[in-house]
């Protein structure tokens, strides 16, 4: 799949922009805080319907404007299409695909698949478990509408159950009968989420192991483990029964703490090199190589799942990697449409016969602009 054109109106630091892409590699080069990352963010929004930098849409709208618009023209094996996103300070974002408005913004997932790799992702290994859960959820939601539906329903049930727990603790509600309803919802959708995550981690592990082995020169062995208290060896139905039982047993503890303590929102993705936990005992080099291996494994598995490579967005990540890791990153992404944001395109490693276009990004009177070099 490819992005052929990007049009922006009142998005971040851009009042208006239109860029055409006809090369395998597109580089946005310029000083920091001039608008390079904003271009990658706009493209990624068309992949996932959400920013990788902020959950607040109003931060995406150009100062002084009431709304913003992003339009991407894309091509896939099944033909060409157009994605349009509208952001508003007062209302919810809306999306159109091929001119038809989507009834739910979540239906945008899977139209354009993309993998974002930013400096924040280099902390994917050493930050808290919620970062790694989000990594799994974004990957799976792009390739599986069923997973996205299960995850959305689970998160909704979790929010409602936590609200009810707080009300019970504060004596704003009497009785615990309503908890039974949310317990059933949590166990039903939570089982689907945990089962699919564990399956995905198993595949990620195989792909990431090969990549890490290559990057480390065969000196180290990476392992990924999906850590949960649930028994994942049976069926989804058995998992649902087990989760329901565990939630019921934890009710008094949940009431004491006014929050739900059992479920896949507490699970963890653990990375090990040999017997060493990378998060706590890995060197900086091991942590960065592990994060890089995870992202490249995600890229290749999404290609396996959909039959075509997703786009790759590299946001100022090259400067965070040494020359060898830069070379191996580009080696593993050959054949993938790649967008790179960097401060100086001349410092990038050789592209090994990959066609490249370079846009110089600058700012004048608070407004960003791009020039094709």
C-alpha positions, 0 to 999 in steps of 0.5 A: 500500500502507498500514500500518493498525496497528502493535503492539509488544511489548518493542521498543527503548524500548517495552514495549507499544504499539498504534497505528492509522493512518488518514491519509495522513500520520502524524507522531511528534512529541517530543524526541530520544531519546524513541522516535520513530525506534524506531517508524519502525525497527519499520515498516521492519523489516517491509519489509526484515527488517533495521534501518537502524540496527544489524545486531544484533537484540539491540539491538532488544530492550527491556532486561531482555527475552529477545525482542521482537515487531512486528506490522503490519496492512497493505493492498495492492491484492490485499487485507489481510494481517498481518506478524509479526516475532519477535526473540530474544536467543538465536535468529534472527528469525522472520517470519509473513505472514498467519499462515504462518511464512516458511521464510526471513526473506528471503521477507519482502522485497516483502510491504511495500515501504518507503523510509526517508530519515534523516539518515544518508541525507543522507550517501549521496552523500559516504560510501564506495561501500559505502553506495551499493551497499547503497542499490541492493541494498535497493531491488532486493531489495524488488522482485525476489526473483530479485535478492535470491537472486542477491545472497545467493548472491554474498555467500555465495560471496564470504565462503567464497572469502575464508575459503579465501584466508586459509587458503591464505595461513596454510598451513592448506589446501593446493592451490587447487582449491577456489577454482575452485568459488567462482570459478564461483559468484562469476562466475555470481551476480556477473554477475546482480547487476552486470547488474541494478544497472546496469539499475536505475541507468539508470532511477534516473538518468532519474527522479532527473534530473527531480527534481533539475532541479525542486529546483534550478530547472532550473539544474543537471543530475544524472547517475548512473553505475554504475562497474564494470570489466565490459562491461555492453553484452552478455548476462548470459552474456557478462558471466559469462564475462568476470567468471570470466576476471577473477577467475582473472587476479586470483588471485595478487593475491587470494592476496597480499592474502587477499581477493577484489579483483574483482567487483560488491562493488567497484563504485561508483555515481557522481553528477555535476553536469555534469562535477563529481563530487558526492562530492568537489567538490559543495557541501553543498546539491548533496550534499543535493539529490542524496541527496534526488533519489535517494530520491525516484527510488527511491520512484517507481521502486518504484511503477512496478515494483509498481503501487502506491506504497511507504510513506515513512519520514522520520526527523528529516530535515525539520530537515536540509532548508531550507524549499524542499527540505521543500516539494518533498519533500512535493510529490513524495510526494503520494499516498504514505502517509508517516510523519514523525519530528520534534521539533516538528510545528508547524514542518512545512511545510503539507501541502497538503490531505493528511490528517495525524495527530499522535502525541506521543511521550514517555518515563516511567521509561525506557519510551516511549509515544504519545498521539494529539493 
